[in-house]
Amino acid sequence: MKNHEIYIRRCIAIAKNALGSARPNPMVGSVIVHNNSIIGEGYTSPYGQSHAEVNAIKSVKNKKLLNESTLYVTLEPCSHYGKTPPCSDLIIKKGIPNVVIGTIDTHSKVSGKGIEKLKTAGINVITGVLENECKQHHKRFFAFHNKQRPYIILKWAETANGFIAPETKKDKKPVWITNNISRQLVHKWRTEEQAILVGTNTALQDNPSLTARDWTGNNPIRIVLDKDNKLSKSLSIFNTKAETIVISAILENDSKIDFTSSDTIAKQICNILHNKNINSVIIEGGAKTLQTFINEGLWDEARVFKGKAHFNKGVKAPEFSGTLVSEETIFEDTLSIYTNNN
């Protein structure tokens, strides 16, 4: 079992290369082992292209070794036709006798069907190796399919005395609380998630671009809440750098919130994003928007920066309860990451 854990851990490591490009597919990693040596490995290509198992098999130079090898993979091989053929069919075709799987795919189109297909073909299948680690790695995928909403990351920066913005500002631009390195890290995060969301006041007061200008990678889809359609199209959030989706009470389309609905506002927003196939979103505020998701329990992770600045008066940071999972110092800033207890 220890050897199995070594190779599944390697699968998780290489799968992270697909972060930000595989979406909305899961970022799967796979390695192929022959006589305790890795002879092939791969991770999920950008959406619509080859899956991890296919790339791992392709990378094996001597294909004759496949029928004496073990394939390791973070997530159950698919058993259905989508943009690409089923990975389980290819594994069977190549005569790979052993498959070790980190965690079962709970997607209704798979959900054990891939394992069943492999076993029916006579393949020895082992499941649940580093299962918790694999579930954590695939947290975006599982949130989307199990919770029917995106994986939600709350992010804000607060002063040493607990404010996220001053009471008044002279200019329509952000008032920085954190240092340049912390801000660059936020841009890195933007490349890793599919979307980023702000409310009307943030768009008006800060005029943000919400792009990943300080990091190489894809810009997230920008989601802006504009109940009364009062945002000017001259704002930076409407530039051509990235796609922007407006969620309004007025639009007659699938981005319209019905404020008379029995569903909560955050729940309606989650439904819209789920229908648009968005599997992860960073919510960058402001305080009202963040608190709405907190109050409705619709968040998975909170990333909170605390800087050394002080405001005499201002907008208070959101109030929430979560489990602290990590804390680090970035020069004079402190970054704390929490997970939702619910």
The 8 nearest C-alpha neighbors of each residue, nearest first, counted from 0:
[[1, 3, 2, 4, 128, 5, 129, 125],
 [2, 0, 4, 3, 5, 6, 128, 7],
 [1, 3, 5, 4, 0, 6, 35, 7],
 [2, 4, 0, 1, 6, 5, 7, 128],
 [5, 3, 1, 7, 2, 6, 8, 128],
 [6, 4, 2, 8, 3, 7, 1, 9],
 [5, 7, 9, 8, 3, 4, 10, 2],
 [8, 6, 10, 4, 9, 5, 3, 71],
 [7, 9, 11, 5, 6, 10, 4, 12],
 [8, 10, 6, 12, 7, 11, 13, 5],
 [11, 9, 28, 7, 29, 8, 12, 13],
 [12, 10, 14, 8, 9, 13, 28, 7],
 [13, 11, 9, 10, 14, 15, 8, 28],
 [12, 14, 15, 10, 11, 16, 28, 9],
 [15, 13, 28, 11, 42, 27, 16, 12],
 [16, 14, 17, 18, 13, 12, 11, 26],
 [15, 17, 14, 18, 13, 42, 12, 26],
 [18, 16, 15, 26, 20, 21, 14, 43],
 [19, 17, 15, 16, 20, 191, 26, 21],
 [18, 20, 191, 190, 192, 17, 21, 22],
 [19, 21, 45, 17, 22, 18, 46, 44],
 [22, 20, 45, 46, 24, 17, 26, 44],
 [23, 21, 24, 20, 46, 19, 25, 193],
 [22, 24, 278, 21, 25, 277, 276, 46],
 [25, 23, 22, 21, 46, 26, 140, 43],
 [26, 24, 140, 27, 22, 21, 137, 23],
 [25, 27, 17, 14, 43, 21, 18, 24],
 [28, 26, 14, 43, 42, 51, 25, 73],
 [27, 29, 14, 10, 42, 51, 11, 72],
 [30, 28, 72, 10, 71, 41, 40, 51],
 [29, 31, 40, 71, 39, 70, 55, 10],
 [32, 30, 70, 39, 69, 37, 38, 40],
 [31, 33, 37, 69, 36, 68, 38, 35],
 [34, 32, 68, 36, 35, 37, 38, 69],
 [33, 35, 36, 32, 68, 37, 67, 69],
 [36, 34, 33, 32, 37, 2, 68, 38],
 [37, 35, 32, 33, 34, 38, 31, 39],
 [36, 38, 32, 31, 39, 33, 30, 35],
 [39, 37, 59, 32, 31, 36, 33, 40],
 [40, 38, 59, 31, 55, 58, 30, 37],
 [39, 41, 55, 30, 29, 31, 58, 54],
 [42, 40, 55, 54, 51, 29, 28, 30],
 [41, 43, 51, 28, 14, 27, 29, 44],
 [44, 42, 51, 50, 27, 26, 17, 21],
 [43, 45, 49, 48, 21, 50, 42, 46],
 [46, 44, 21, 20, 48, 47, 43, 22],
 [47, 45, 21, 48, 22, 44, 24, 20],
 [46, 48, 82, 45, 83, 49, 44, 21],
 [49, 47, 44, 46, 45, 50, 83, 82],
 [50, 48, 44, 53, 43, 54, 51, 83],
 [49, 51, 43, 53, 52, 44, 54, 48],
 [50, 52, 42, 43, 41, 54, 53, 28],
 [51, 53, 55, 54, 29, 50, 56, 86],
 [54, 52, 56, 55, 51, 50, 49, 57],
 [53, 55, 41, 57, 51, 52, 56, 58],
 [56, 54, 40, 41, 52, 39, 58, 53],
 [55, 57, 53, 58, 54, 59, 52, 39],
 [58, 56, 54, 55, 59, 53, 39, 60],
 [57, 59, 39, 55, 56, 60, 54, 40],
 [60, 58, 39, 56, 57, 38, 61, 62],
 [61, 59, 62, 58, 38, 57, 39, 63],
 [60, 62, 63, 59, 64, 65, 38, 58],
 [61, 63, 64, 65, 60, 59, 56, 66],
 [64, 62, 61, 65, 66, 67, 60, 93],
 [65, 63, 62, 67, 66, 61, 68, 33],
 [64, 66, 68, 67, 95, 63, 62, 94],
 [65, 67, 95, 94, 64, 68, 96, 63],
 [68, 66, 65, 64, 96, 33, 95, 69],
 [69, 67, 33, 65, 32, 66, 95, 64],
 [70, 68, 97, 32, 98, 31, 71, 95],
 [69, 71, 31, 98, 30, 99, 97, 32],
 [72, 70, 99, 30, 29, 98, 100, 31],
 [71, 73, 29, 100, 74, 28, 10, 101],
 [72, 74, 101, 100, 28, 27, 133, 10],
 [75, 73, 102, 72, 101, 103, 100, 104],
 [74, 76, 103, 104, 100, 102, 77, 113],
 [77, 75, 87, 86, 113, 74, 78, 114],
 [78, 76, 85, 86, 113, 79, 109, 87],
 [77, 79, 113, 85, 87, 109, 112, 86],
 [80, 78, 85, 77, 81, 108, 84, 109],
 [79, 81, 84, 85, 83, 82, 78, 77],
 [82, 80, 83, 79, 84, 85, 47, 77],
 [81, 83, 47, 80, 84, 48, 46, 49],
 [82, 84, 81, 80, 85, 49, 47, 48],
 [85, 83, 80, 86, 81, 79, 82, 88],
 [86, 84, 78, 79, 77, 87, 88, 80],
 [87, 85, 89, 88, 77, 76, 90, 84],
 [86, 88, 90, 85, 89, 76, 78, 113],
 [87, 89, 91, 86, 85, 90, 92, 78],
 [88, 90, 92, 86, 91, 87, 93, 85],
 [91, 89, 87, 93, 92, 88, 95, 86],
 [92, 90, 88, 94, 89, 93, 87, 95],
 [91, 93, 89, 94, 90, 88, 95, 87],
 [94, 92, 90, 91, 95, 89, 65, 66],
 [95, 93, 66, 91, 92, 96, 90, 65],
 [94, 96, 66, 65, 93, 90, 97, 68],
 [97, 95, 122, 94, 66, 123, 68, 67],
 [98, 96, 69, 123, 122, 95, 124, 70],
 [97, 99, 70, 124, 69, 71, 123, 125],
 [100, 98, 125, 71, 124, 126, 70, 72],
 [101, 99, 126, 72, 102, 73, 75, 71],
 [100, 102, 73, 128, 127, 130, 74, 129],
 [101, 103, 74, 130, 127, 100, 133, 75],
 [102, 104, 75, 74, 105, 111, 110, 101],
 [103, 105, 110, 75, 106, 74, 109, 102],
 [106, 104, 110, 107, 103, 109, 141, 145],
 [105, 107, 108, 109, 110, 104, 144, 145],
 [106, 108, 109, 110, 105, 104, 144, 111],
 [109, 107, 106, 110, 79, 78, 112, 77],
 [108, 110, 112, 107, 106, 111, 77, 78],
 [111, 109, 105, 104, 106, 107, 112, 108],
 [110, 112, 114, 113, 109, 115, 103, 104],
 [113, 111, 115, 109, 114, 110, 116, 78],
 [112, 114, 78, 116, 115, 111, 77, 76],
 [115, 113, 117, 111, 116, 112, 118, 75],
 [114, 116, 112, 118, 113, 117, 119, 111],
 [115, 117, 113, 119, 114, 118, 112, 120],
 [118, 116, 114, 120, 122, 115, 119, 113],
 [117, 119, 122, 121, 115, 120, 116, 114],
 [118, 120, 116, 121, 117, 115, 122, 114],
 [119, 121, 117, 118, 122, 116, 91, 115],
 [122, 120, 118, 119, 123, 117, 96, 91],
 [121, 123, 96, 118, 117, 97, 120, 124],
 [124, 122, 97, 96, 98, 118, 121, 125],
 [123, 125, 98, 99, 97, 122, 126, 118],
 [126, 124, 99, 100, 98, 123, 127, 128],
 [127, 125, 100, 128, 99, 101, 102, 124],
 [126, 128, 130, 101, 102, 129, 100, 125],
 [127, 129, 101, 130, 126, 4, 100, 3],
 [130, 128, 132, 131, 101, 127, 133, 4],
 [129, 131, 127, 133, 101, 102, 128, 132],
 [132, 130, 134, 133, 129, 135, 102, 127],
 [131, 133, 135, 129, 130, 134, 136, 101],
 [132, 134, 136, 130, 135, 131, 101, 73],
 [135, 133, 131, 137, 136, 132, 138, 130],
 [134, 136, 138, 132, 133, 137, 131, 130],
 [135, 137, 133, 134, 138, 132, 11, 139],
 [138, 136, 134, 140, 135, 139, 133, 141],
 [139, 137, 135, 141, 140, 136, 134, 142],
 [140, 138, 150, 142, 141, 137, 278, 279],
 [139, 141, 143, 137, 138, 142, 25, 144],
 [140, 142, 138, 144, 143, 145, 139, 137],
 [143, 141, 146, 139, 145, 150, 140, 144],
 [142, 144, 148, 149, 147, 140, 278, 141],
 [145, 143, 147, 141, 142, 146, 106, 140],
 [144, 146, 142, 141, 147, 143, 105, 106],
 [145, 147, 142, 148, 143, 144, 141, 149],
 [148, 146, 143, 144, 145, 273, 142, 149],
 [147, 149, 143, 273, 269, 146, 142, 270],
 [150, 148, 278, 279, 143, 151, 142, 277],
 [149, 151, 279, 139, 142, 278, 280, 299],
 [152, 150, 298, 280, 299, 149, 279, 281],
 [153, 151, 281, 300, 301, 299, 282, 280],
 [154, 152, 301, 282, 281, 302, 300, 283],
 [155, 153, 302, 283, 301, 303, 282, 152],
 [154, 156, 303, 283, 304, 157, 302, 153],
 [157, 155, 304, 305, 303, 163, 176, 177],
 [158, 156, 163, 305, 162, 161, 304, 316],
 [157, 159, 161, 306, 308, 162, 160, 309],
 [158, 160, 307, 161, 306, 309, 308, 305],
 [161, 159, 158, 309, 162, 310, 157, 308],
 [160, 162, 158, 157, 159, 316, 315, 163],
 [163, 161, 315, 157, 316, 158, 314, 164],
 [162, 164, 157, 316, 314, 156, 315, 158],
 [163, 165, 314, 313, 162, 166, 174, 315],
 [166, 164, 313, 167, 314, 312, 310, 168],
 [165, 167, 313, 312, 314, 164, 168, 310],
 [168, 166, 165, 169, 313, 164, 312, 170],
 [169, 167, 170, 165, 166, 171, 174, 204],
 [168, 170, 167, 171, 172, 204, 174, 165],
 [169, 171, 172, 168, 204, 205, 173, 174],
 [172, 170, 205, 204, 206, 173, 169, 203],
 [171, 173, 205, 170, 206, 204, 174, 207],
 [174, 172, 205, 175, 171, 207, 206, 204],
 [173, 175, 176, 172, 164, 165, 205, 168],
 [174, 176, 177, 173, 178, 156, 164, 182],
 [175, 177, 306, 308, 158, 156, 174, 157],
 [178, 176, 306, 175, 181, 332, 182, 179],
 [177, 179, 181, 180, 182, 176, 332, 175],
 [178, 180, 182, 181, 183, 177, 184, 175],
 [181, 179, 183, 182, 178, 184, 329, 177],
 [180, 182, 184, 183, 178, 179, 177, 185],
 [183, 181, 179, 185, 184, 180, 178, 186],
 [182, 184, 180, 186, 185, 181, 213, 179],
 [183, 185, 187, 181, 182, 186, 180, 188],
 [186, 184, 188, 182, 183, 187, 189, 181],
 [187, 185, 211, 189, 183, 188, 184, 214],
 [186, 188, 184, 185, 189, 190, 214, 183],
 [189, 187, 185, 191, 186, 190, 184, 192],
 [188, 190, 186, 187, 191, 192, 211, 219],
 [189, 191, 217, 216, 187, 188, 218, 192],
 [192, 190, 19, 188, 189, 18, 187, 193],
 [193, 191, 189, 279, 194, 190, 19, 280],
 [192, 194, 219, 279, 280, 220, 277, 278],
 [195, 193, 220, 280, 219, 192, 221, 279],
 [194, 196, 281, 221, 280, 282, 222, 219],
 [197, 195, 222, 282, 223, 221, 283, 281],
 [198, 196, 284, 223, 283, 282, 201, 224],
 [197, 199, 224, 201, 200, 223, 288, 284],
 [198, 200, 202, 225, 201, 224, 203, 223],
 [201, 199, 203, 202, 198, 204, 285, 205],
 [202, 200, 204, 203, 205, 199, 198, 285],
 [201, 203, 206, 199, 200, 205, 204, 207],
 [204, 202, 200, 201, 206, 205, 199, 171],
 [203, 205, 171, 201, 200, 202, 206, 172],
 [204, 206, 172, 173, 171, 207, 201, 202],
 [205, 207, 202, 203, 172, 204, 235, 171],
 [208, 206, 205, 209, 235, 236, 202, 172],
 [207, 209, 236, 235, 210, 206, 238, 237],
 [210, 208, 207, 236, 221, 211, 195, 219],
 [209, 211, 218, 208, 212, 219, 241, 189],
 [212, 210, 186, 218, 214, 213, 189, 190],
 [211, 213, 210, 214, 186, 215, 218, 209],
 [212, 214, 211, 183, 186, 215, 187, 182],
 [215, 213, 187, 211, 212, 186, 216, 183],
 [214, 216, 213, 217, 211, 212, 190, 187],
 [217, 215, 190, 214, 218, 211, 19, 187],
 [216, 218, 190, 219, 19, 215, 211, 20],
 [217, 219, 210, 211, 190, 241, 216, 189],
 [220, 218, 194, 193, 189, 221, 195, 190],
 [219, 221, 194, 242, 243, 195, 193, 241],
 [222, 220, 243, 195, 194, 242, 196, 219],
 [223, 221, 196, 244, 243, 195, 245, 220],
 [222, 224, 245, 197, 198, 196, 246, 225],
 [225, 223, 198, 246, 199, 245, 226, 247],
 [224, 226, 247, 228, 199, 227, 246, 223],
 [227, 225, 247, 248, 228, 224, 246, 249],
 [226, 228, 229, 225, 248, 247, 249, 230],
 [229, 227, 225, 230, 226, 247, 249, 248],
 [228, 230, 227, 231, 225, 226, 199, 232],
 [231, 229, 228, 232, 225, 203, 199, 234],
 [230, 232, 233, 234, 229, 228, 237, 203],
 [231, 233, 234, 237, 230, 235, 236, 238],
 [232, 234, 231, 235, 237, 238, 236, 230],
 [235, 233, 232, 236, 237, 231, 206, 238],
 [236, 234, 208, 237, 238, 206, 207, 233],
 [235, 237, 208, 234, 238, 207, 209, 206],
 [238, 236, 235, 234, 232, 243, 239, 233],
 [239, 237, 235, 240, 236, 241, 234, 208],
 [238, 240, 241, 237, 242, 236, 243, 235],
 [239, 241, 238, 242, 210, 218, 208, 237],
 [242, 240, 239, 218, 220, 243, 219, 221],
 [241, 243, 220, 221, 244, 239, 240, 219],
 [242, 244, 221, 222, 220, 237, 241, 245],
 [243, 245, 222, 221, 223, 246, 242, 220],
 [246, 244, 223, 222, 224, 247, 225, 243],
 [247, 245, 254, 224, 255, 225, 223, 244],
 [246, 248, 226, 255, 225, 249, 250, 256],
 [247, 249, 226, 256, 255, 250, 257, 227],
 [248, 250, 247, 251, 255, 227, 226, 228],
 [251, 249, 255, 252, 247, 248, 254, 246],
 [250, 252, 255, 249, 253, 254, 248, 247],
 [251, 253, 254, 250, 255, 249, 256, 247],
 [252, 254, 255, 271, 251, 250, 256, 274],
 [255, 253, 246, 252, 271, 256, 247, 250],
 [256, 254, 247, 250, 248, 253, 252, 246],
 [257, 255, 248, 247, 258, 267, 254, 246],
 [256, 258, 259, 260, 248, 255, 267, 264],
 [257, 259, 260, 256, 248, 264, 261, 263],
 [260, 258, 257, 261, 262, 256, 263, 264],
 [261, 259, 262, 258, 257, 263, 256, 264],
 [260, 262, 263, 259, 258, 257, 264, 267],
 [261, 263, 260, 266, 267, 264, 265, 259],
 [264, 262, 266, 265, 267, 261, 260, 295],
 [265, 263, 267, 266, 268, 262, 258, 256],
 [264, 266, 268, 267, 263, 292, 269, 291],
 [267, 265, 269, 263, 264, 268, 262, 270],
 [266, 268, 270, 264, 269, 265, 263, 271],
 [267, 269, 265, 271, 266, 270, 264, 272],
 [270, 268, 266, 272, 267, 148, 271, 273],
 [271, 269, 267, 273, 268, 272, 274, 266],
 [270, 272, 268, 274, 269, 273, 254, 267],
 [271, 273, 275, 269, 277, 274, 270, 268],
 [274, 272, 270, 276, 148, 275, 271, 277],
 [275, 273, 271, 276, 272, 270, 277, 253],
 [274, 276, 272, 273, 277, 271, 270, 253],
 [277, 275, 273, 274, 278, 272, 23, 149],
 [278, 276, 272, 275, 273, 279, 149, 193],
 [277, 279, 149, 143, 139, 150, 23, 276],
 [280, 278, 150, 149, 193, 192, 277, 151],
 [279, 281, 194, 195, 151, 193, 192, 152],
 [280, 282, 195, 152, 153, 283, 151, 196],
 [283, 281, 196, 153, 284, 195, 154, 152],
 [284, 282, 154, 197, 155, 196, 281, 285],
 [285, 283, 197, 289, 288, 286, 282, 198],
 [284, 286, 288, 287, 201, 289, 283, 198],
 [285, 287, 289, 284, 288, 317, 290, 316],
 [288, 286, 290, 289, 285, 291, 284, 317],
 [289, 287, 291, 284, 290, 285, 286, 198],
 [290, 288, 286, 284, 291, 292, 287, 285],
 [289, 291, 293, 287, 292, 288, 317, 294],
 [292, 290, 288, 294, 289, 293, 287, 295],
 [291, 293, 297, 295, 290, 289, 294, 265],
 [294, 292, 290, 296, 295, 291, 297, 289],
 [295, 293, 291, 296, 292, 290, 297, 319],
 [294, 296, 292, 297, 293, 291, 265, 263],
 [297, 295, 293, 294, 298, 292, 341, 339],
 [298, 296, 292, 295, 293, 299, 265, 151],
 [297, 299, 151, 296, 300, 152, 292, 293],
 [300, 298, 339, 151, 338, 152, 150, 297],
 [299, 301, 338, 152, 337, 298, 339, 153],
 [302, 300, 153, 337, 152, 336, 154, 303],
 [303, 301, 336, 154, 335, 153, 337, 300],
 [302, 304, 335, 155, 334, 156, 154, 301],
 [305, 303, 156, 334, 333, 157, 155, 335],
 [304, 306, 157, 333, 158, 332, 156, 159],
 [307, 305, 332, 158, 177, 176, 308, 159],
 [306, 308, 159, 158, 331, 309, 332, 305],
 [307, 309, 158, 306, 159, 176, 310, 160],
 [310, 308, 158, 159, 160, 311, 307, 162],
 [311, 309, 312, 165, 313, 162, 308, 158],
 [312, 310, 309, 313, 165, 166, 160, 162],
 [313, 311, 310, 166, 165, 314, 162, 167],
 [312, 314, 166, 165, 164, 162, 315, 310],
 [313, 315, 164, 162, 163, 166, 165, 316],
 [314, 316, 162, 163, 161, 313, 317, 286],
 [315, 317, 162, 163, 161, 157, 286, 314],
 [318, 316, 290, 286, 319, 315, 289, 287],
 [319, 317, 316, 290, 320, 293, 315, 294],
 [318, 320, 317, 293, 321, 294, 290, 339],
 [319, 321, 322, 318, 339, 340, 337, 293],
 [320, 322, 339, 340, 338, 337, 323, 319],
 [321, 323, 337, 338, 324, 340, 339, 320],
 [322, 324, 337, 325, 336, 321, 338, 335],
 [325, 323, 337, 336, 322, 338, 326, 335],
 [326, 324, 336, 323, 335, 327, 337, 334],
 [325, 327, 335, 334, 336, 333, 328, 324],
 [326, 328, 334, 333, 329, 335, 325, 332],
 [327, 329, 333, 332, 330, 334, 331, 326],
 [330, 328, 332, 331, 333, 327, 181, 334],
 [329, 331, 332, 328, 178, 333, 180, 181],
 [332, 330, 329, 307, 306, 333, 328, 178],
 [333, 331, 306, 329, 330, 305, 328, 177],
 [332, 334, 328, 305, 304, 327, 329, 335],
 [335, 333, 304, 327, 326, 303, 328, 305],
 [336, 334, 326, 303, 325, 302, 304, 333],
 [335, 337, 302, 325, 301, 324, 323, 303],
 [338, 336, 323, 301, 322, 324, 321, 300],
 [339, 337, 300, 322, 321, 299, 301, 340],
 [338, 340, 321, 299, 341, 300, 322, 298],
 [339, 341, 321, 322, 338, 320, 299, 337],
 [340, 339, 296, 321, 299, 338, 298, 297]]
